[in-house]
């Protein structure tokens, strides 16, 4: 699915540097997976 989003450039740059993931689509996919995992664990 394609979605258009507006992202904070500094936050995106920081996420790329910290994760070492240069591909934006992969970076966002992994960020969403981390969010889902964190929230799922919190609700247990």
Phi and psi in radians as a Rosetta constraint file:
Dihedral C 1 N 2 CA 2 C 2 CIRCULARHARMONIC -1.780 0.35
Dihedral N 2 CA 2 C 2 N 3 CIRCULARHARMONIC 2.405 0.35
Dihedral C 2 N 3 CA 3 C 3 CIRCULARHARMONIC -2.454 0.35
Dihedral N 3 CA 3 C 3 N 4 CIRCULARHARMONIC 2.462 0.35
Dihedral C 3 N 4 CA 4 C 4 CIRCULARHARMONIC -1.733 0.35
Dihedral N 4 CA 4 C 4 N 5 CIRCULARHARMONIC 2.216 0.35
Dihedral C 4 N 5 CA 5 C 5 CIRCULARHARMONIC -2.332 0.35
Dihedral N 5 CA 5 C 5 N 6 CIRCULARHARMONIC 2.712 0.35
Dihedral C 5 N 6 CA 6 C 6 CIRCULARHARMONIC -1.850 0.35
Dihedral N 6 CA 6 C 6 N 7 CIRCULARHARMONIC 2.131 0.35
Dihedral C 6 N 7 CA 7 C 7 CIRCULARHARMONIC -2.054 0.35
Dihedral N 7 CA 7 C 7 N 8 CIRCULARHARMONIC 2.640 0.35
Dihedral C 7 N 8 CA 8 C 8 CIRCULARHARMONIC -1.243 0.35
Dihedral N 8 CA 8 C 8 N 9 CIRCULARHARMONIC 2.088 0.35
Dihedral C 8 N 9 CA 9 C 9 CIRCULARHARMONIC -1.031 0.35
Dihedral N 9 CA 9 C 9 N 10 CIRCULARHARMONIC -0.730 0.35
Dihedral C 9 N 10 CA 10 C 10 CIRCULARHARMONIC -1.166 0.35
Dihedral N 10 CA 10 C 10 N 11 CIRCULARHARMONIC -0.720 0.35
Dihedral C 10 N 11 CA 11 C 11 CIRCULARHARMONIC -1.133 0.35
Dihedral N 11 CA 11 C 11 N 12 CIRCULARHARMONIC -0.736 0.35
Dihedral C 11 N 12 CA 12 C 12 CIRCULARHARMONIC -1.113 0.35
Dihedral N 12 CA 12 C 12 N 13 CIRCULARHARMONIC -0.776 0.35
Dihedral C 12 N 13 CA 13 C 13 CIRCULARHARMONIC -1.072 0.35
Dihedral N 13 CA 13 C 13 N 14 CIRCULARHARMONIC -0.746 0.35
Dihedral C 13 N 14 CA 14 C 14 CIRCULARHARMONIC -1.120 0.35
Dihedral N 14 CA 14 C 14 N 15 CIRCULARHARMONIC -0.734 0.35
Dihedral C 14 N 15 CA 15 C 15 CIRCULARHARMONIC -1.105 0.35
Dihedral N 15 CA 15 C 15 N 16 CIRCULARHARMONIC -0.717 0.35
Dihedral C 15 N 16 CA 16 C 16 CIRCULARHARMONIC -1.091 0.35
Dihedral N 16 CA 16 C 16 N 17 CIRCULARHARMONIC -0.766 0.35
Dihedral C 16 N 17 CA 17 C 17 CIRCULARHARMONIC -1.174 0.35
Dihedral N 17 CA 17 C 17 N 18 CIRCULARHARMONIC -0.790 0.35
Dihedral C 17 N 18 CA 18 C 18 CIRCULARHARMONIC -1.198 0.35
Dihedral N 18 CA 18 C 18 N 19 CIRCULARHARMONIC -0.642 0.35
Dihedral C 18 N 19 CA 19 C 19 CIRCULARHARMONIC -1.529 0.35
Dihedral N 19 CA 19 C 19 N 20 CIRCULARHARMONIC -0.440 0.35
Dihedral C 19 N 20 CA 20 C 20 CIRCULARHARMONIC 1.318 0.35
Dihedral N 20 CA 20 C 20 N 21 CIRCULARHARMONIC 0.258 0.35
Dihedral C 20 N 21 CA 21 C 21 CIRCULARHARMONIC -1.751 0.35
Dihedral N 21 CA 21 C 21 N 22 CIRCULARHARMONIC 1.893 0.35
Dihedral C 21 N 22 CA 22 C 22 CIRCULARHARMONIC -1.445 0.35
Dihedral N 22 CA 22 C 22 N 23 CIRCULARHARMONIC -0.383 0.35
Dihedral C 22 N 23 CA 23 C 23 CIRCULARHARMONIC -1.438 0.35
Dihedral N 23 CA 23 C 23 N 24 CIRCULARHARMONIC 2.115 0.35
Dihedral C 23 N 24 CA 24 C 24 CIRCULARHARMONIC -1.107 0.35
Dihedral N 24 CA 24 C 24 N 25 CIRCULARHARMONIC -0.695 0.35
Dihedral C 24 N 25 CA 25 C 25 CIRCULARHARMONIC -1.135 0.35
Dihedral N 25 CA 25 C 25 N 26 CIRCULARHARMONIC -0.719 0.35
Dihedral C 25 N 26 CA 26 C 26 CIRCULARHARMONIC -1.165 0.35
Dihedral N 26 CA 26 C 26 N 27 CIRCULARHARMONIC -0.716 0.35
Dihedral C 26 N 27 CA 27 C 27 CIRCULARHARMONIC -1.040 0.35
Dihedral N 27 CA 27 C 27 N 28 CIRCULARHARMONIC -0.818 0.35
Dihedral C 27 N 28 CA 28 C 28 CIRCULARHARMONIC -1.177 0.35
Dihedral N 28 CA 28 C 28 N 29 CIRCULARHARMONIC -0.681 0.35
Dihedral C 28 N 29 CA 29 C 29 CIRCULARHARMONIC -1.072 0.35
Dihedral N 29 CA 29 C 29 N 30 CIRCULARHARMONIC -0.797 0.35
Dihedral C 29 N 30 CA 30 C 30 CIRCULARHARMONIC -1.188 0.35
Dihedral N 30 CA 30 C 30 N 31 CIRCULARHARMONIC -0.612 0.35
Dihedral C 30 N 31 CA 31 C 31 CIRCULARHARMONIC -1.121 0.35
Dihedral N 31 CA 31 C 31 N 32 CIRCULARHARMONIC -0.743 0.35
Dihedral C 31 N 32 CA 32 C 32 CIRCULARHARMONIC -1.154 0.35
Dihedral N 32 CA 32 C 32 N 33 CIRCULARHARMONIC -0.686 0.35
Dihedral C 32 N 33 CA 33 C 33 CIRCULARHARMONIC -1.112 0.35
Dihedral N 33 CA 33 C 33 N 34 CIRCULARHARMONIC -0.695 0.35
Dihedral C 33 N 34 CA 34 C 34 CIRCULARHARMONIC -1.140 0.35
Dihedral N 34 CA 34 C 34 N 35 CIRCULARHARMONIC -0.706 0.35
Dihedral C 34 N 35 CA 35 C 35 CIRCULARHARMONIC -1.106 0.35
Dihedral N 35 CA 35 C 35 N 36 CIRCULARHARMONIC -0.795 0.35
Dihedral C 35 N 36 CA 36 C 36 CIRCULARHARMONIC -1.101 0.35
Dihedral N 36 CA 36 C 36 N 37 CIRCULARHARMONIC -0.757 0.35
Dihedral C 36 N 37 CA 37 C 37 CIRCULARHARMONIC -1.103 0.35
Dihedral N 37 CA 37 C 37 N 38 CIRCULARHARMONIC -0.769 0.35
Dihedral C 37 N 38 CA 38 C 38 CIRCULARHARMONIC -1.109 0.35
Dihedral N 38 CA 38 C 38 N 39 CIRCULARHARMONIC -0.818 0.35
Dihedral C 38 N 39 CA 39 C 39 CIRCULARHARMONIC -1.208 0.35
Dihedral N 39 CA 39 C 39 N 40 CIRCULARHARMONIC -0.611 0.35
Dihedral C 39 N 40 CA 40 C 40 CIRCULARHARMONIC -1.136 0.35
Dihedral N 40 CA 40 C 40 N 41 CIRCULARHARMONIC -0.743 0.35
Dihedral C 40 N 41 CA 41 C 41 CIRCULARHARMONIC -1.160 0.35
Dihedral N 41 CA 41 C 41 N 42 CIRCULARHARMONIC -0.653 0.35
Dihedral C 41 N 42 CA 42 C 42 CIRCULARHARMONIC -1.144 0.35
Dihedral N 42 CA 42 C 42 N 43 CIRCULARHARMONIC -0.538 0.35
Dihedral C 42 N 43 CA 43 C 43 CIRCULARHARMONIC -1.506 0.35
Dihedral N 43 CA 43 C 43 N 44 CIRCULARHARMONIC -0.062 0.35
